[in-house]
Amino acid sequence: MAPSAPAWAGLLRVAVPVPTPSRIDMQGLRKVLVTRLVVDKDLPEVDLNKEVVTLLRRELRKRTPLEVLDVEPPPLPEEPLPDLLANTGFWRRLAETHGADLVLSGKVSLEISDRSGYVQQDEISPVTGQRVRRTRFVDREAFELSLNLFFIRGSTGQILYEDHFTAQNTVTGHGTDRLSALFTLFEQCEEDVLGIVVAKNRTVQRYLFTD
């Protein structure tokens, strides 16, 4: 419990960690199978499916008590996503084949756009030493990650929980390494993704009487 500045005489404001339960009741769910993901649009520079699956498996293995099954991520049938998610028999058989209590699947996309344009910047004039405002053209790229995740109970093939995560980042210049950009975006979603299967702490402000 970390104290902060007092709000007024007789009261002390403190930051208190409060546990937040996992989104899924994890009782009886120990082994998780991460499948391949549906990819909206392939990128020549990055194997989006492979990289995001690797990130998901790594973080689940490192930061949760789940046993991540060390198998080649199974492919998904080529059918519309709503039909695939409704196919409980497929998910049940997939889980049974690999001995999984929980199956994690999803859909991912990475959009890259040009955000170059004119911006106003304050600068110090080398001649007068005064602050001046100038208009400059700045090259910028924007990256946006969209990640839908579906957590499926292996014994029934039914969806336990689904969520949609987005992350954005705009960088100066062109030619930013696509893989590095993906890692940065995933980090923005990471805590929320893990909070689906493990309890997390959030910080809230409380006031204590000091008199």
C-alpha positions in Angstrom: 0.0 0.0 0.0 1.8 3.1 -1.2 1.0 6.5 0.5 0.5 9.6 -1.7 0.0 13.3 -0.9 -2.7 14.0 1.6 -5.9 15.4 0.1 -6.7 17.5 3.2 -6.1 17.7 6.9 -6.9 14.4 8.7 -7.0 12.3 5.5 -4.3 10.4 3.7 -4.7 9.2 0.2 -3.2 5.8 -0.5 -2.9 3.5 -3.6 -4.3 0.1 -2.8 -3.9 -3.0 -5.0 -7.2 -4.8 -5.6 -7.3 -8.3 -7.1 -9.4 -8.7 -10.2 -10.6 -12.2 -11.0 -9.9 -13.9 -14.3 -12.6 -13.5 -17.0 -12.9 -17.3 -17.2 -13.5 -19.7 -14.4 -10.4 -21.7 -14.8 -11.4 -24.6 -12.5 -10.5 -27.8 -14.3 -8.7 -26.0 -17.1 -5.0 -26.8 -17.1 -3.8 -27.7 -20.6 -4.2 -25.2 -23.4 -3.8 -25.7 -27.1 -3.1 -22.6 -29.2 -4.2 -23.1 -32.8 -3.2 -21.2 -35.9 -5.0 -17.9 -36.4 -7.2 -16.6 -39.2 -5.3 -13.9 -41.0 -7.2 -11.1 -42.7 -4.4 -10.1 -45.1 -0.9 -11.6 -45.5 2.1 -9.3 -45.2 5.2 -10.2 -47.2 7.5 -9.0 -44.5 5.9 -10.8 -41.5 4.4 -14.2 -41.0 1.6 -12.7 -38.9 0.1 -16.1 -37.9 3.4 -17.6 -36.8 4.5 -14.5 -34.8 1.3 -13.9 -32.9 0.9 -17.6 -32.1 4.5 -17.6 -30.8 3.8 -14.5 -28.6 0.6 -15.9 -27.2 2.2 -19.2 -26.3 5.3 -17.6 -24.8 3.3 -15.3 -22.5 0.9 -18.0 -21.5 3.7 -20.3 -20.6 5.8 -17.7 -18.8 3.1 -15.7 -16.9 0.3 -18.2 -16.2 0.0 -21.6 -14.5 -1.4 -23.1 -17.7 0.4 -25.9 -19.4 0.8 -24.8 -23.0 0.9 -27.9 -25.2 4.1 -28.0 -27.2 2.7 -29.2 -30.5 2.6 -27.7 -34.0 -0.3 -25.2 -34.0 -3.2 -27.1 -35.7 -4.6 -25.5 -38.9 -8.2 -24.4 -39.1 -10.7 -25.4 -41.8 -11.3 -22.8 -44.5 -14.8 -21.7 -43.7 -16.4 -18.5 -42.6 -15.4 -17.7 -39.0 -19.0 -17.7 -37.6 -19.5 -21.2 -39.0 -16.1 -22.4 -37.7 -16.9 -21.1 -34.2 -20.3 -22.8 -34.2 -18.7 -26.1 -35.2 -18.5 -27.6 -31.7 -17.7 -31.0 -33.0 -14.5 -29.8 -34.7 -13.2 -28.1 -31.5 -14.1 -31.0 -29.3 -12.3 -33.5 -31.6 -9.3 -31.1 -31.8 -9.1 -30.9 -28.0 -9.5 -34.6 -27.6 -6.7 -35.3 -30.1 -4.2 -33.2 -28.2 -5.5 -33.7 -24.7 -6.4 -30.1 -24.2 -8.8 -28.7 -21.6 -8.9 -25.3 -23.3 -8.4 -24.3 -27.0 -7.3 -20.8 -27.9 -7.9 -19.6 -31.4 -8.6 -16.3 -33.1 -8.3 -13.8 -36.0 -5.5 -11.2 -36.5 -4.7 -8.4 -38.8 -2.0 -5.7 -39.0 -2.8 -2.6 -41.0 -0.1 -0.2 -42.1 -0.9 3.3 -43.4 0.9 6.5 -44.4 0.3 9.3 -41.9 2.7 11.8 -43.4 1.7 15.4 -43.4 2.5 19.0 -42.4 2.9 19.7 -38.7 3.7 22.8 -36.7 6.8 22.7 -34.5 8.2 25.2 -32.0 12.0 25.8 -32.5 14.6 28.1 -31.2 15.9 30.4 -33.9 19.7 30.2 -34.1 19.8 33.8 -35.2 17.6 35.5 -32.6 17.4 32.9 -29.9 13.6 33.4 -29.9 11.1 30.6 -30.0 9.4 30.4 -33.4 6.8 28.2 -34.9 7.5 26.5 -38.2 5.6 24.3 -40.5 7.4 21.1 -41.6 6.5 18.0 -43.6 7.0 14.9 -41.5 7.1 11.3 -42.8 5.1 9.0 -40.5 3.7 5.5 -40.6 0.8 4.2 -38.6 0.4 0.6 -37.4 -2.8 -0.9 -36.1 -3.2 -4.4 -34.7 -6.6 -6.1 -34.5 -6.8 -9.3 -32.5 -9.9 -11.4 -31.9 -9.4 -14.2 -29.4 -11.7 -17.2 -28.7 -11.3 -19.4 -25.7 -13.1 -22.7 -26.2 -13.8 -25.5 -23.6 -12.3 -28.7 -24.9 -14.9 -31.0 -23.5 -17.8 -29.3 -25.1 -16.3 -27.4 -28.1 -18.3 -24.3 -26.9 -16.9 -20.8 -26.6 -16.2 -19.8 -23.0 -15.1 -16.3 -23.7 -14.2 -14.1 -26.6 -12.7 -10.6 -26.8 -11.4 -8.1 -29.3 -8.2 -6.2 -28.8 -6.8 -3.3 -30.8 -3.5 -1.4 -30.5 -2.2 1.6 -32.5 1.2 3.3 -32.9 2.4 6.0 -35.2 6.2 6.4 -35.8 8.3 9.0 -37.5 9.8 8.0 -40.8 9.3 5.1 -43.2 10.6 1.6 -43.3 10.0 0.7 -39.6 10.8 -2.9 -39.0 7.4 -4.7 -39.3 8.2 -7.3 -36.7 9.4 -4.8 -34.1 6.2 -2.8 -34.7 4.1 -6.0 -34.2 5.9 -6.7 -30.9 5.3 -3.1 -29.7 1.6 -3.4 -30.5 1.2 -6.8 -28.8 2.7 -5.4 -25.6 -0.2 -2.9 -25.5 -2.7 -5.8 -25.3 -0.7 -8.3 -23.3 -2.0 -7.5 -19.8 -5.6 -7.6 -20.9 -5.1 -10.9 -22.8 -3.5 -12.5 -19.7 -6.3 -11.2 -17.5 -8.7 -13.5 -19.2 -7.1 -16.6 -17.7 -5.3 -15.3 -14.5 -6.3 -12.9 -11.7 -4.6 -9.5 -11.9 -4.1 -6.6 -9.5 -5.4 -3.1 -10.3 -4.6 0.0 -8.3 -7.4 2.1 -6.7 -7.2 5.2 -4.6 -8.5 5.1 -1.0 -8.6 7.6 1.8 -7.5 6.9 5.4 -8.3 8.9 8.5 -5.1 10.0 10.2 -6.5 11.7 13.3 
